[in-house]
Amino acid sequence: MCRLRWRAIESAGTLEAVAKGNPNNTIDQLNVAMMHRILSFSELIEGGGREDLEKAIGITDRLVKLEPQNPKVKSERSIEYQNLGFCIRVSATALTRWNRFKRCWN
């Protein structure tokens, strides 16, 4: 694990502690969702990140129900959906490349 990712994980822990102490503070909750989304995107190339993205989506699911018109919540949700699309596309692309690679060696 690279040092930058390790620091991001430490930051996520700090943000989670703050959010846990302020469960009704939308900004604190969004900070945690954003950090998980960023962590998930950093693992996208390696085929990972699903767990962090699911955490981010879970947080914003609750926030969308509490504040459906909040533009910051809507923005975060849209970026999460965008990243979900990237995850699906990368997975499909990786599978296609793997199949092409296997055909070249058979």
C-alpha positions as CSV (number, residue, x, y, z in Angstrom):
1,M,0.0,0.0,0.0
2,C,1.4,3.3,-1.0
3,R,2.1,6.0,1.6
4,L,-0.5,8.4,0.2
5,R,-3.2,5.8,0.4
6,W,-2.3,5.0,3.9
7,R,-2.6,8.7,4.9
8,A,-6.0,8.8,3.2
9,I,-7.1,5.8,5.2
10,E,-5.9,7.5,8.4
11,S,-7.8,10.7,7.4
12,A,-10.9,8.6,6.8
13,G,-10.6,7.3,10.3
14,T,-10.4,10.8,11.7
15,L,-13.4,12.0,9.6
16,E,-15.4,8.9,10.7
17,A,-14.7,9.7,14.4
18,V,-15.9,13.3,13.9
19,A,-19.0,12.1,12.0
20,K,-19.8,9.5,14.6
21,G,-19.8,12.3,17.2
22,N,-22.1,14.5,15.0
23,P,-24.5,12.0,13.4
24,N,-26.9,14.8,12.4
25,N,-24.3,17.0,10.8
26,T,-24.7,16.7,7.1
27,I,-21.3,18.2,6.3
28,D,-19.5,15.8,8.6
29,Q,-21.4,12.8,7.1
30,L,-20.6,14.1,3.5
31,N,-16.9,14.4,4.4
32,V,-16.8,10.7,5.3
33,A,-18.8,9.7,2.1
34,M,-16.3,11.8,0.0
35,M,-13.3,10.2,1.6
36,H,-14.7,6.7,0.9
37,R,-15.5,7.7,-2.7
38,I,-12.0,9.0,-3.2
39,L,-10.4,5.9,-1.7
40,S,-12.6,3.7,-4.0
41,F,-11.6,5.7,-7.0
42,S,-7.9,5.3,-6.2
43,E,-8.3,1.5,-6.3
44,L,-10.3,1.5,-9.4
45,I,-7.4,0.8,-11.8
46,E,-6.5,-2.2,-9.7
47,G,-10.0,-3.6,-9.8
48,G,-10.8,-2.8,-6.2
49,G,-12.6,0.0,-4.4
50,R,-16.1,-1.5,-4.4
51,E,-16.3,-1.7,-0.6
52,D,-15.4,1.9,-0.1
53,L,-17.8,3.0,-2.8
54,E,-20.6,1.0,-1.2
55,K,-19.8,2.7,2.2
56,A,-20.0,6.1,0.5
57,I,-23.3,5.2,-1.2
58,G,-24.7,4.0,2.1
59,I,-24.0,7.3,3.8
60,T,-25.5,9.4,1.0
61,D,-28.6,7.1,0.9
62,R,-29.4,8.2,4.4
63,L,-28.6,11.8,3.6
64,V,-30.8,11.9,0.5
65,K,-33.7,10.7,2.6
66,L,-33.0,13.3,5.3
67,E,-32.3,16.2,3.0
68,P,-33.5,15.4,-0.6
69,Q,-33.0,19.0,-1.8
70,N,-29.6,19.6,-0.4
71,P,-27.3,20.4,-3.4
72,K,-24.2,19.2,-1.7
73,V,-25.8,15.8,-1.1
74,K,-27.1,15.6,-4.6
75,S,-23.6,16.5,-6.0
76,E,-21.9,13.8,-3.9
77,R,-24.5,11.2,-5.0
78,S,-24.0,12.1,-8.6
79,I,-20.2,11.6,-8.3
80,E,-20.7,8.3,-6.6
81,Y,-23.0,7.1,-9.4
82,Q,-20.4,8.3,-11.9
83,N,-17.7,6.3,-10.1
84,L,-20.0,3.3,-10.0
85,G,-20.3,3.5,-13.8
86,F,-16.5,3.7,-14.0
87,C,-16.2,0.6,-11.9
88,I,-18.6,-1.3,-14.1
89,R,-16.8,-0.2,-17.2
90,V,-13.3,-0.9,-15.9
91,S,-14.5,-4.4,-14.8
92,A,-15.9,-5.1,-18.3
93,T,-12.8,-3.7,-20.0
94,A,-10.5,-5.8,-17.8
95,L,-12.5,-9.0,-18.6
96,T,-12.5,-8.2,-22.3
97,R,-8.7,-7.7,-22.3
98,W,-8.1,-10.8,-20.3
99,N,-10.1,-12.8,-22.8
100,R,-8.2,-11.3,-25.7
101,F,-4.9,-12.1,-23.9
102,K,-5.9,-15.7,-23.4
103,R,-6.9,-16.1,-27.1
104,C,-3.4,-14.8,-28.1
105,W,-1.7,-17.5,-26.1
106,N,-3.9,-20.4,-27.1
